[in-house]
């Protein structure tokens, strides 16, 4: 469609917009975008009609730094992501299929844009970046190494489980779907310290039976048996040789005794 002449609210937003004193009498129209959207009606969309965006924008103005949102499933965000797909429908690394459809979890980052480089400069804009979490789980393991499960939690109630199969990271589904091996869990916190986020993102990494089986092999047992057989064979050869030498010596002594008797 054509670019709207006036500001308009986010389509499919739930209509619930939290109070945000710092944003009073302000608007945040989506104007410039990297890669022109296929649907031009997104231009001039006022994102301050979108609850999650308002919460994050308020926090950005308070903290004066970029902030990452919670995992967001509002239809408006999904439409933006879909609108920026390539012509073949793929905007994710490698274009892999997902068990719950091509709809991996997304968050977004708001980065303040200041009027000048002065320390007390006013925020005059916000840089909006959509983060597709599946992209970060591609190309991690070498080919042939499979069965590592990753549970992504945003600390605000959303969890998604991915499985790494060589170079491919595949979304298993929503929730904590790991199959066990809790004692081997490795936890990594993605946010905290100087990084500000709406929620605390945590990665929990688990092994699986498939990964365990890839490192289980009968080769050590086979090699041990082969080495043991070599030792047994060598021992038998030595014993046979020793017996043959003793028998030869005994025959010589016996022949000598007969000669002396004559």
N, C-alpha and C positions, 0 to 999 in steps of 0.2 A: 504494500500500500504506500500512499504518499506520506511524506513527513508531516505530522500534525502541526497546525499553525499555533496551537495553544498547549499549555501544560495539561497533562491528564494523569490520573492515578494509575498505579500498577494494576494490570489486568490480573484477575483471579486472586488478588490479595484478600485476606480474610476480614479486612476492615477494622481490625483491632490495632490501633496505633498507640503505643505507650506515651505518657507525658514526658516531654523533653524540653525543659526550660531553656536550654542553650540553643535550641533549634526553633524557638518561637519566632514566627513571622519569617521563616526561611523556607526556601525551596531547594531541591536538589535534582534538577532535570538532567536526564542522561543526554549528553550532547555529543562529545567526541568519543569515538570507539575504534579500537584496533581491529581491522577487518570490518568492512561495512556490513551491517546486518541485512539479511535477506528480507526481513520484515521491517520496513522503515518506520512503522508506527511506534517502535520502541523509542525513537528519538523524541525528546521532550517529555518522557515519562518522569513524573515526580516521584523519586524513590523515598521521599519522606512520607509517602502514603503506605509504606511497606514496613510492617512492625519490626522485623529483625534488622533491617537497614537502619531504622530510627534508633534502636538500642545501641547499635554499633557506632553510628555517627555521633551520638551523644557522648559515648565513651572516648571517641577519637578527639573531640573538642576538649574534653576534660584532661586527657593524658598527653595531648600534643604529640602523638605518635601513632604509627600504623597499628591496626588491631585486626586479628583474624576472628571470624565469626564461629558460632557453633555450626554443626552440620545442619544444613538447611534443606528442607524438603518442600518448601512453598512452591506452588505451581509456577509462579512468576519467574523464579530463579531457573527452574527446569526449562521453561520456554526460552529464556535467554541462552542457555547452554545449547539447546537444540537448534536455535536460530543461527548459531555460529559453527555448526557442523560443516565439514567439507561436503562437496557435491555427492560423494559416495557414502555420506552418513557417518563418517568417522572423524572424530576430533580427539580421540584418545590414542595414546601410544600403541602402536601395533594393531589397533582395531580389533581387539579380542572380544569374543562374546562373553556375556555374563549370565550367571544362573538365574538372576531375577530380571533379565532384560538388560538392554544397553543403558542402564540408568544408575551408574555408580554414585556414591555419596559425594556431595560438593559442599564446600564452604566458600566464603568470599573474604577478601582482605580489603580494608579501607585504609588508604594512606592519605594524610592531609597534604593539601597543596597550599602554600603560604603566599601571601601578597608580596613578600620580599624576603631577603635573607636575614633580616633583623631578628633577634631573639624573641621580641615581643610582637612579631608580625601576625596579622590576622589570617585565619584560615579562610580562603576564598573558594576552595573547591576540594573535591574528594576523588582520589583515584580508586576505581572499583575493579578488583581483579577476582575472577572466578577460579577457584582451585578445585580441580577434579582429582580426588585422592588416588584413584586407580593409576594415574600416570606415574606416581612415585614408587610403584611396586613393579615396574617393568625393567627388564635388563639387569636384575640384581644377582641372580645365581647363574653359574655356568650351565651350559647345556648338559642334561643328564642328571642334574641334581634336583630332585623333586620332593615335595611333601613338607614344605615349611609353611606353617599357618601363622597369619598375623591378624590380631584383633585390634582394630582401631576404635578407640573410645574418645569422645569429646568431653567427657566429664559432666555433660548436661543431659545425660540420659540416652544418647545415641551410640550404638555400637554396630560395627560392620566387620565381617571376617573375610579375609583374602587368603588365597593359597598360592604359593609360588611354585611354579612348575618350570624349572630351568629359567629361561629368559622371560617367561610369561607370568604376569601376576593376574590372577582371575578372581573376581568377586564371587564368594560362595553364597552370601546372603546377609540379611540384617540380623544382628544379634551376635552373641558370643557362641560360635559354632565349633570351637576347637575340640579335638577328640581326646585330649588327655595330656600326659607328660607335664603335669603342673610343676613337678619338682625341677624340671629343666627350663622353666619359663625365664625369658629374658625381657625385662621391662625398660622402656626408654620413654622419657618425658620430652615431648616436642615443644612445649611451651613452659614459660616460667622464667625466673631471673629478670632480665631487662626486656624480655619479650612479653607483650601484653596480648591477652586473648579474652574473648568472651567466656570461654570454657578452657579447661586444662586438657590438652590432647595427650593421650598416652598410647603407645604401641606395646602390645604384649606379643612376644614371638614364641611359638611352640614348635616342638618336633612332632612328627607323626610316625605311624607304623611304616609308612612308605619310605620315609627318610631313614629310619632304623634299618629296614631291610636292605636298603641300598649299600649300607656299610657292613652288612652281615655276609660272610662268605665261607665256603668250605675249603678254600685254598689253603689256609694255615694247617688244617687237619691233613689235607692231601700231602702237602710238603713235609709235614712231620712223619707221616707214614712212609713216604719215599725215602727220607733220610734214615729212618729206622731200618728199613729193608736194606739200604746200602750197608749200614753197619752190620746187620745180621749176615748179609752175603759175604762181606769182608772177613767177618769172624769165622764163617764156615770155610772159606778158602784157606785161611790161616790154619785152622784145625786139620783140614785135609792135607795140607802141605806138611804140617808137623807130623801127622800120622805116617805119611809116605816116607819122610826122612827117617823116622824111627824104624819103620819096617825095613827100609833098605839097610840101615846100620845093623839091625838084628839079623838079617840074612847074611851079611858079610861076616859078622861074628860067628854065626852058626857054621858057615863054610870054613872059616879059619879053624874052628875047633875040630871039625872033621878031618881037616888036613893034618893037624897035629896028632890026631889019634892014629892016623895011618903011619 
